[in-house]
């Protein structure tokens, strides 16, 4: 009886240690879910280095915002704000092609593996496959191809490119045009 009691206690201790380890790993990351339900995980230490004040605000127990002044002037707008669908927002995300995948590669072998996979799935024709493969085989071909189509896609590429919500009002679009 004692042996089984020790085994059960030992198993419980192992489970508790595993649970503690999982909790510590979860504490290292910050998970953010956007309006579309897309979950992004960020390294807590990296964010803390880049945005120390933001992390301090997020980690405080009480959340408060001090308002020092209020502007009572209201801008009148003659036209009613209408929702504008930004069409290219999802187009780039939904219709990825061979070039989009190749732009993430740093080695020729990675690009060849992607081309082989896309050919196998019949997402590339044999002619497109051969053209891309020959361009990559050239001296510095992969780098030239990547630069020709907009540069290397690093982690966080889409997050940086599509940082705005996809439904914008006319006023928001005009403001963003003025900022650019």
Secondary structure as the mmCIF struct_conf table of DSSP 4:
data_model
#
loop_
_struct_conf.conf_type_id
_struct_conf.id
_struct_conf.beg_label_comp_id
_struct_conf.beg_label_asym_id
_struct_conf.beg_label_seq_id
_struct_conf.end_label_comp_id
_struct_conf.end_label_asym_id
_struct_conf.end_label_seq_id
HELX_RH_AL_P HELX_RH_AL_P1 UNK A 2 UNK A 27
TURN_TY1_P TURN_TY1_P1 UNK A 28 UNK A 28
STRN STRN1 UNK A 29 UNK A 33
TURN_TY1_P TURN_TY1_P2 UNK A 35 UNK A 36
STRN STRN2 UNK A 39 UNK A 43
HELX_RH_AL_P HELX_RH_AL_P2 UNK A 44 UNK A 50
HELX_RH_AL_P HELX_RH_AL_P3 UNK A 52 UNK A 59
BEND BEND1 UNK A 61 UNK A 62
BEND BEND2 UNK A 78 UNK A 79
HELX_LH_PP_P HELX_LH_PP_P1 UNK A 80 UNK A 81
STRN STRN3 UNK A 83 UNK A 85
TURN_TY1_P TURN_TY1_P3 UNK A 87 UNK A 87
HELX_RH_AL_P HELX_RH_AL_P4 UNK A 88 UNK A 94
BEND BEND3 UNK A 95 UNK A 95
HELX_RH_AL_P HELX_RH_AL_P5 UNK A 98 UNK A 102
TURN_TY1_P TURN_TY1_P4 UNK A 103 UNK A 104
BEND BEND4 UNK A 106 UNK A 107
HELX_RH_AL_P HELX_RH_AL_P6 UNK A 108 UNK A 120
TURN_TY1_P TURN_TY1_P5 UNK A 121 UNK A 122
BEND BEND5 UNK A 123 UNK A 124
HELX_RH_AL_P HELX_RH_AL_P7 UNK A 126 UNK A 137
BEND BEND6 UNK A 138 UNK A 138
TURN_TY1_P TURN_TY1_P6 UNK A 139 UNK A 140
HELX_RH_AL_P HELX_RH_AL_P8 UNK A 141 UNK A 148
TURN_TY1_P TURN_TY1_P7 UNK A 149 UNK A 150
BEND BEND7 UNK A 151 UNK A 151
TURN_TY1_P TURN_TY1_P8 UNK A 155 UNK A 156
HELX_RH_AL_P HELX_RH_AL_P9 UNK A 157 UNK A 161
TURN_TY1_P TURN_TY1_P9 UNK A 162 UNK A 162
BEND BEND8 UNK A 164 UNK A 164
BEND BEND9 UNK A 166 UNK A 166
STRN STRN4 UNK A 167 UNK A 169
HELX_RH_AL_P HELX_RH_AL_P10 UNK A 170 UNK A 179
#
